[in-house]
């Protein structure tokens, strides 16, 4: 079956609102430039990008919830120089409408399907039909094959979630929201998925203004797709919790990490290798003496903390041969360039050659097991486990980095992770937002602290723009969290999560305890 065809005349272009390389965005510490990647990059390229962050900006680098790199503290002149330098590096930069896949797509033995072939086909539709720039700002498509690094928490205008029923592959289509809050259109067969998405996209660009996915009526979209879509439920969508640390993956020479996959179908790597190992030319050289450098890392950098000796030296490994990956989280999604430079240098020492910035403020490195374990040991100050309390805090750059912020989110996050780790049991995400825009966590959260000019708003079960449970004076945020943590320790039943406990106690009790504890 195929979707009902639809063709439209070209409507006016819509300018995006995201800070790309050519359109940096003003922030509290200068201009911010963002780059996204559709494939892995070399570890040397990561080092070079971090070097440029120091050369042209203030050295602060964000890794966003979607795995974009953001370089901060730029000027108008240095932003242009940065764009010029990056343009000569042959990076797999994302262009136009983002079509996002997981960092392990095509390499994950736990995935339901390889999402990259479908994502590549959708990118081709956008490119060949000249659709990029004709959608609403921040319009995003997510193609999620599941596995160890699912994308369930990412917001998407159109989401395709791999599912299986009676061993047949389907893609469940959702509009707006996350995998949990998005509205289902139905499921389509793998063979029909590309044409269905193309039909939806053609309809959207014909509308003035082009709507977001959250604005669409699933019934209307179902009518557009005709008998290509079914509302029968799928059997499973796999795990919804991304893993950290050491991850086993499948070697797949036919799908190089350093460039988008072009293979047909969504079969697993094992099936593609039945006829023997595919061969391809080696990746292009990324050596550039101008960025090599050998200066010692600063005393307070990650490298200075590495103990001498005891390291297992391993030979370099091709990116398509890597049997393991290691996912390392960056606390609160921000670090200094020196941290990434030190990490990249040590990765090269251990034989790691390729890395992919990934969702949830993380980096995924590809290598053999010993190299991955060495890199984990070196990265002990970063996030290596989903149980790390910092992994349960969503914090924007905050004050002073953002001109809109009235709350130092990172300082509060560090204190909370140290003093109230038991509160952060994984049952909810604590949202710390410098202002009411809620950039770090656009959806509702159980608890959120939002900076305002008058004070800090404590939100219970809502978004940053919702009515606060209580206003807190500036400087009392740590005390408020401490009061709530003490309440949970006192009231939590056996086996009860923080989320369940606070929900059971309810807003009236929480407000009463906060008023007493902050008086």
N, C-alpha and C positions, 0 to 999 in steps of 0.2 A: 504494500500500500504506500501511497505517497501523499504528501500534504497538498491541499488545494493551492495551485499556483497563483501568484499575485505579483504584479509588476507595477512600479510607481514611477512617476516623474521625479526628478531630483529636486528636493526641497532645499531651502537655504541651509547653509552649514551652521552648526551650533558650536560655539567656542567652549572648550573644556575649562573647568575651574581648578584642575589639579596642577601642582607646581612641577612641570616637566623641566628638562634641561634648558629648553629654549624659552620657557615661561616661568622663571623662578618666582617664588612667593615671598613677600615681606613677612618677617617674623620679628620677635623681640631682640634677636641677636644678629640681624642682617637678613639677607635673602637665603631662601632654601630652595635647592634643586633636587629633584627626585628622578630616579631611574629604576625601571623594572626590567626583569630579564625573563625570557622565554626558554632559557636553557641554562646549564651550568657554565661557569667561567673558570679560567685557570686560577690557581692560588696566587700566581704572580700578578694576574690582573687585579685581584682583590687588594694586594699590597700596593699596586700602583694607584688604584682608586683612593685608598686611604692616604697615600702620599700626597695626592692632589687635594684632598680635603684639608690637609695642613697647609699646603702651598697657597691655595686660593680662598680658604675659609678659616674658621676658628678651630678646625680639627675635630669638631663634634659630628658624629655620624649616627643617624637613626636607622634602625631596621624596622620597618613598619609591620603592622599586623598582616599585611599581604606579602611581606618579603621584599618590599622595595627598599633601596638604599637612598637615604636622604642626607645630603651634605649641607651643613649649616654655616652661617656667618659669612656668606658671600657678599660681594659688592656687585654693582652693575658690570663693572669692567672685569672683575675676576670670574663672574658667572659666564661671561662670554668666552674667556680664556679656557675655563673648565670645559665648556661644551666643545671647543675646538680640539682640546687634547683628547677628550674621551672619544670624539668622532674618529680619531685615527687609530683606535685600539681594536677595531673589528669586534666589538662586543655584541652579543645577541640581545640588543636592547628591544624592549617591548615598544611597539608603535601603535597608535590608534586605540581602538577599543580593546581593553584588556580581556584576553581569553585565558583564564588561569587554570593551571593543573597542579597537582601535587609535585613536590620535589623529587619523588621516587617513581613517578609515572613510567611504566614500562620496565621497571627494575625491581618491583616490590612483589615478593612471592605471596604476600597476604592480600594483594589488591583484587577486587572483583573484576576489573578490566583495566587495560592500559588506556588512559584517557587521552594520550598524546595524539593518536591518529585522528580522532574526532575533533580535538581542539585545533589541530593543524588544518583540517578541512574547513572549519568555521573561520579561521583566520584567512584562508584563501578566499572564501566568499566575501568577507569584509574588504579584502584587498582588491579582488577582481571586479567587484561591483561598486568600488569606490564609495563604500559606506562609512568609513572612518571619518569622524568629525561631523556626522549628521545625526548623532544621538544626543540625548540629554547629557549634561556634564556628569562625570563619574559613572557613566553606564558601564556595567561589568557583566561578563559572562564567566561562570565557573563550570568546569567540566571535572567532576570528581569521581575517580575510579575506586575510591576507598583505599583500604590498606592501613599501613602503619602511620601514615601522615595524612589523614582525611582532612577535608576542607569544610567541614560542617559548620564551623563557627563564622566563616566569612559571609558577609552580605553579598548578594548577587541580584542583578535584575533578572537574569535568566540563569537557572541552575539546572545542569544535567547530572543526575546522580545514578551511577551504575547500580543495577540490580539484576538478579537472576531469578528466573522462574522455570522450573523443569529443565534446567541446564541451558536455557536460552538467555542471551544477553539482551537486556532492555535498558533504556535510559528514562528515568523518571524526571519529568520537567516541572520545575517549581518557578514561581514568579515572586520576586522580591524576598527580602528577609534572609534568614539563615536556613539551614536544612531543617531546623525545627519549626521556625515561624513562617517560612515561605508557603505560599498557597499552591497546591498541586493542580497541574493541568491534566496529568495522566502519564502513562508510560508509552514509549514508542520503541519499536524494534531498532536494533543497532543499525540495520541497513537504511532505516528511514530517518535517523536522527539528524543528519546533516540537512536534508531537504526541509524538515520540520522547522529547524532553527532558521534556515534561510527564509522560509515563508513568514515567520514571526518578525524577523528583522525588516523585511520588505514592507510589511504592514506598518511597523513603527515609524520608519523614516518618512512615510507618507502623511503622518499626522503632524499637526501644527499646534503647539510645539510637540516634538517627540516626547512621549511619556516615559516615565521610569517603570520598571517592572512592577513595583508595588501599586501603581495606578491602574494596572490592567485587570480586567475581569476574566478569571480562568475559564468561565463558560464561553465567553466570546473567543478566546484563544483556542479553545477546544473546537469551536465551530470552524475557525480558520483551518485547522489541521485535518478536519474531516475524519475519515475512517482510519487514518494513520495512527490515531491516538486511542488508547484503551484506558479505562478507569479501573481495571482489575488491579488489585494490590500485588506488589512484588513480595518475594519471600524474605529478603534481607537486604540491608544497606551496609552491613559490616560495622566495624568499630567506629565510634565517634570521638574517641580521645586520642589525640596525637601523642606519639611516643617521643622520649628523649634518650640520649645516650647511644649505645651501640645498637645498630640495626642491621640484621642480615638482609642482603639483597641478592638479586639474580644477575649474573654476568650476561650481558646482551650486546655482543659486538655489532649487531645490525642496527642498534639504536644508540648512536653516540650521544653522550651527555652534553657535549659541547655545541650541539646544534639541534634544531627541532627534528623530531622523528618524521619520516615520510613513508613509513611502512603502511601497508594496507591492513585493514581489520584491526581488531583489538585482542587478538590471541596473545597468549603469554609468551615470554621470551623462550621458555623451554620448548614450546611447539615450534618456534621459528628456528631453533637450533638443531632440529632433528636431522637435517640434511648436512650438517657440518658447520664449522665456524665460518661466518662471513668475514670478508676482508675489506679493508678500506685504506686509503692513504692516511699517514699519520697526521695528527692535527697540526695546523700551522704554528710556527715558532712564535712564542710570546716574549722572547728575550729582548730587552732594551736596556743597554748599559746606563741610560740616563736615570732609570728608576731602580737600578739594582741596589746600590747603597750598602754600606756595611757599618754605619754608625751604631754605637751601642744604644740600647733602649734606655729611656729614663729610669731612674731608680724606683719610681713608684709604678712602673708599667708592669704588665703581666709577665713580660720576659724576665724582669729582675727577680721575680719570685721563684723562677724555675731552679731547682736544685741541680748542681752539676753531677754528672755521672749517672749510671743506672738506667740509661735509655737504650731501648732496643732499636738499633739502626736497621732499616729495611730498604731494599732497593726501590727505585721509583716504579710505580704501577700505572699502566694505561687506564684512562678513565672508564673504558668499556670492559675492563677485566676486573674492576674492583668488586670483591665479594661482600664487602661490608660498607656501611655508611655510619657516620656519627653525627647526631644532631645536637648542636650546642646552642642554648638560648642566651640571648643578651638581656640582662636584667632591665626591665622597663623599656626595652627597645632602644637604648642609647648607650654609646660608649665613645671614648676618645679614639682618634685614628691610631694612636700608639698601640692600643690594645689589639686592633685588627692587624697592624703591621707585625707585632710580636707573634700573634697567633698564626699568621700566614708564613712567617719565617720558620717557625717551629714545625708547621705542617710540612713545609718543603724538606726540612731536615729529616722528617720521619718518612718521606717518600710519598706524601699526599700531593696530588697534582690538581685536583678539581674540587670546586665548591659551588654550592648553589644557595643563595639567600632564599629563605623559605618563610612560610607563614608563621604567625605567632612569634615574630621578632627573633628568628633563629637563623643559623647557618648549618647546612648539611655538607659535610666533607665526605669524599669517596676514596677508599683505600682498602688495604688488607686489614685483618683483625688486629695485628700487633701495632700497626701505625695508628689505627683508630683508638686503641687503648692508650697509647702514648699521648695522643692529642687530648684525650679525656683527662689524663693525669695532669697535664699541663694546664688544662682549663678548669681546674677545680674551683676557681672563684666565680665561674659563670654557672649557667643553669644546665644540669646534666640529668635531671630527674623531674617528672611531672609532680613529684611530691615536694619539690623545693617551694617554700611559701611564696617566693618572688614570682613563680610561674602562675600564681593564682591572683595576681594583682595586675589590673590593666591601668596603666598610668601614661598620660600624655607627657610631652616634654615639660610642661608646667612653667612656673616662674623660676628664673628670669628669662628662660629661652624664648618663651612665646609672649608677644606683646598683649595678648588677650587674657593672660593667666593672672590669677590672684592667689594661687596656691603653689607652694613648692612641692610638687607631687613626688619627685624622686626621693627627696629627704624623708618625707612622710612614709613612703613605701619601704625604704630601708629600715626605718625604725619599727614599723609595723611587722615586717618580716622577722625581725629579731625578737621583739617583745610580745608579739601576739600570734606566733606561728600556729598554735593549736586552734586559733579561730579560723585559720585558712586551711580547712580540711579537704578542699577539693569539691565541696558541694555547691560552691558559688564562686563568682569572681568579684573581688573587691575593686570597685571603680574609683580611681582618684583622678579628678578632672580639674584642670586649672581654670576652666570657665564652663559655661553652660552648653558649649557646642558639642561636647562629648566625643571628641575625635578618637580617643583610644578605645571606646566601647559604645558604639552608637545604639545598641539595643538596651533593653531594661536590665538592671542588675538588682540583686537582693539588697546590697548596700553600696552607696556611693557618697563620696564627699566631693562637693563642687565648689570651687572658689568663686566668690563674688566680691564686689567692692566693699559691701557692708559686712561681710563675714563669710563663713563656710556653710553651705547648705548640706545637711545630711539627708540623703534620699533613701527611702525604704521601698523596695519593690517598684522601681520606676526608672525612667530615663533622667538625664541631667536637667531636662527642662520641666520636669514634673514638680508638683508641690512638695516642698521638703517636709520631712517629719519634724525637723528642728533646725534652727539657725544656731551656729556656734561662733563664738568670737574668734577672730584670728589669733592663733597661738594655742587654741584649746583642742586642736584636731587629734593630737596624740592621746590626750586625756580621754577624749570621747571614745576612741577605739579601745583604749584600756578598760574603760567602764563596760563596754559591750562584751569584751573578751572575758572579764570577770563574771558577768552575768551568765554567759554561756557555760562557763566552767561550773557555776553553781547549779544551774537549772537543767543542763543537758542530761537526758536519760541514757540508759545503757543502749549503745548502738545507734543513738540518735545523732544526726549530722547537725552542723551549725545552721544550715539552711532550714532544716525541719524544726530545730529548737526555736530560732528567732521567729519563724512563721507561726509556730504554736503560741508563743508569748504575745505576738501581735503588736501593732504600732502603739497602742495606748500604754502598754507596759514598758515598752522601750523608751518612749518619750518621758515617762515618769522616772525611770531609772537614770536616764541621761540628765534630767533636770536636777535630780538629787546629787548625782556624781559631779556635775559641773558647777554647782553653786558655791 
